[in-house]
Amino acid sequence: MRAGGKTWWWILSVIVLLAMSVLGAAQTFTRAALVADVRQLAALIEATHPDPYANGGGKIAFHVRLQKLLGEIPEAGMDRDDFIRILRPFVAGVGDSHTEIWTSYDVDELRPAGIPFQFRVVEELLYVAAVPRREDERYLGSVLVSVEGVPMAELVERQKRLVALENEYHVLEELCSHTLWYGPYLQDLLPEWTDTSKIAFELRWPSGETVRLTADLPVMVRQLYRPSTQLAVPIPGPSGFRVDFLERTSGASDPAAAIAYLRVDHMTGYREIDEAQGRTSSAPSATETFRDLVIRMAKAGTRTLVVDLRYDGGGDSLMADILVYFLYGKSVLRDVFAHAPRAGGGMVVRLSELYLSSPYTPTLAELNQGRDIPWEVGDYDFSQFMAASDRRFDELTAEEQARFTDGQYCKRTRTFCAEYESGEYAGTYRPENVMVLVSPWTFSSGLTMARHLYLAGATLVGTPSAQASNSFCNADRWVLDNTGIDGQVTRMYYAEFPIGSELAHTLPVHHQMTYEKLASYGFDPNAELVFALELTEHASR
């Protein structure tokens, strides 16, 4: 009853706050209201985040930014968009991409009013991946050099001050996803851009020649034109994931030559996550889908499985556990979970008031059952963080190690629980090639699945994720009382690799896409898949 009551309250509050957001877009708020919202946000971050000072220069630096923010609020007040404009650098200063503002500027998706080219990332470059006008198709594949006379290197440095960014690929992803495409975000990046009826920028052709362009704005975006693709791939429905078998033209008569293809675009629409949150569900089951996948692969003797995570922005990473279970078995799954504590890491949880108020979180009383010294609001749970112990992981008892390696699946999902307890299909079949496609848009739980498969021995292909391997994660929603602006702040820190190591900063790919190789594929939107299959063909020779 407690969870159900909270759920209805949560839904009602979201509806009310969405209405407040719409009304607030055109409203001017008083200085007093905005000051109160700034102080509320700062207090929420300090009370909830495991360490809001670590990536921003320390506590004094945090409060220097806070005082500067308060000083930027004019006596006459501000509207919502102008307030967001000064809030963004403050939130970015926390240096954690999961601590962010959700409320966006008012933008017209049909007239985004930024550069009318859609960019994507390869190596440390931005190239034109799609255009809204057919006459601009000749620029597909060209590389961005400058905007309004500001060179790319300076654009990157400016972007770092606007959004919390975790590695160099995150900077580039944010430029693509928001800043260059939408006019209001581009104005933040280029305060010198005063005539927003047009935009000047430079591109470099694959030949090396530079071209200077000026586009009149806004440009209507009714559709996007992209290069043709060698391999059309299936797109998941609302569940966010889909399994298919792709035939190779040269081996269509050989069942083993078919490519097993799993695409995951998000991890929010499968049955097990509904069960974990106490909801009845008719959504597709990851357990049933992956069980059928390994059975079909085993029967056909499939030699290659491609797991496409290029667009997976996250959700609940339970799906990653389920996939590793069927491909590699229980022992490898436990080893994956043991990797972090063996490296001296693990997970830290901040028991904040915001975290404890979630309808999906145990109460403080429930968390304190069996504890000699009860936790209080604001405490830290270090029970899954080896750095808080004076022993190595291998020195722990079997029961203590189980805290790190036991997924407690039966407390979360009855569908996977039944399979896991039986172990009937654990490690049923693993093709000789497990290829994982990643991109800067592989994020949050999407990165968790990539990291699980990386640790299990799969091969990663593409461009690294925009998220650091060791990062703050698992966020709770906040809403500001006066403006209705909302966002999230993280409550956990997770260290998979030794703190301070290069692996902690960026999860590497085994075969990174290069601009030269991308050009050789004609800037194919599915170039990573073509590359992965090319690698498997070379390996089999």
CORKACOR-V496941 format. One record per backbone hydrogen bond with DSSP energy under -0.5 kcal/mol. NH is the residue of the N-H (numbers start at 0). CO is the residue of the C=O. Records with the same first field share a line. If there is no record, write none. Layout:
# CORKACOR-V496941
NH=CO ; CO
This chain:
# CORKACOR-V496941
4=0
5=1
6=2
7=3
8=4
9=5
10=6
11=7
12=8
13=9
14=10
15=11
16=12
17=13
18=14
19=15
20=16
21=17
22=18
23=19
24=20 ; 21
25=22
26=23
28=26 ; 77
30=74
33=29
34=30
35=31
36=32
37=33
38=34
39=35
40=36
41=37
42=38
43=39
44=40
45=41
46=42
47=43
48=44
53=50
54=93
55=52
57=52
61=57
62=58
63=59
64=60
65=61
66=62
67=63
68=64
69=65
70=66
71=67 ; 68
72=69
73=71
76=73
77=28
79=23 ; 26
82=78
83=79
84=80
85=81
86=82
87=83
88=84
89=85
90=86
91=87
92=88
93=90
94=91
98=95
99=97 ; 487
101=485
102=485
106=104
107=110
108=106
110=107
113=180
114=179
116=114
117=129
118=116
119=126
121=124
122=512
124=121
126=119
127=141
128=117 ; 126
129=117
130=224
131=115
135=132
136=133
138=135
139=136
140=127
141=138
142=203
143=125
144=201
145=201
146=149
147=199
149=146
150=148
151=144
153=150
154=150
155=151
156=152
157=153
158=154
159=155
160=156 ; 157
161=158
162=158
165=465
169=166
170=166
171=167
172=168
173=169
174=170
175=171
176=172
177=173
178=173
179=174
181=177
182=111
185=181
186=182
187=183
188=184
189=185
192=189
193=191
195=193
197=194
198=214
200=212
201=145
202=210
203=142
204=202 ; 208
207=204
210=202
212=200
214=198
216=196
220=109
221=219
224=130
239=236
241=262
243=260
245=258
250=247
251=248
253=250
254=252
256=253
257=254
258=245
259=257 ; 303
260=243
261=305
262=241 ; 260
263=307
264=239
265=239
266=313
268=238
270=283
272=269
273=269
274=270
275=271
276=272
277=274
278=273
288=284
289=285
290=286
291=287
292=288
293=289
294=290
295=291
296=292
297=293
298=294
299=295
300=296
301=296
302=255
304=432
305=259
306=304 ; 434
307=261 ; 305
308=306 ; 436
311=308
312=264 ; 310
315=266
316=314
318=315
319=316
320=316
321=317
322=318
323=319
324=320
325=321
326=322
327=323
328=323 ; 324
332=328
333=329
334=330
335=331
336=332
337=333
338=334 ; 335
339=335
340=336
341=337
342=338 ; 339
343=340
344=339
345=494
346=383
347=492
348=380
349=490
350=348 ; 378
351=349
355=351
356=352
357=354
360=357
366=362
367=363
368=365
370=367
373=371
377=350
378=375
380=348
381=379
383=346
384=381
385=344
387=384
388=385
394=391
395=392
400=396
401=397
402=398 ; 399
403=400
404=400
405=401
406=404
410=407
411=408
412=408
416=412
417=413
418=414
419=415
420=416
421=417
422=418
425=422
426=324
427=325 ; 424
428=325
432=302
433=431
434=304 ; 432
435=458
436=306 ; 434
437=460
441=438
442=311 ; 440
445=442
447=443
448=444
449=445
450=446
451=447
452=448
453=449
454=450
455=451
456=452 ; 453
457=452
458=433
460=435
461=510
462=437
465=439
466=441
469=503
470=468 ; 493
472=491
475=488
477=486
479=484
483=479
486=477
487=99
488=475
490=472 ; 473
491=472
492=347
493=470
494=345
495=493
500=497
504=500 ; 501
505=501
506=466
507=505
509=459
510=459
512=461
517=513
518=514
519=515
520=516 ; 517
521=518
522=517
523=520
526=523
529=525
530=526
531=527
532=528
533=529
534=530
535=531
536=532
537=533
538=534
539=535
540=537
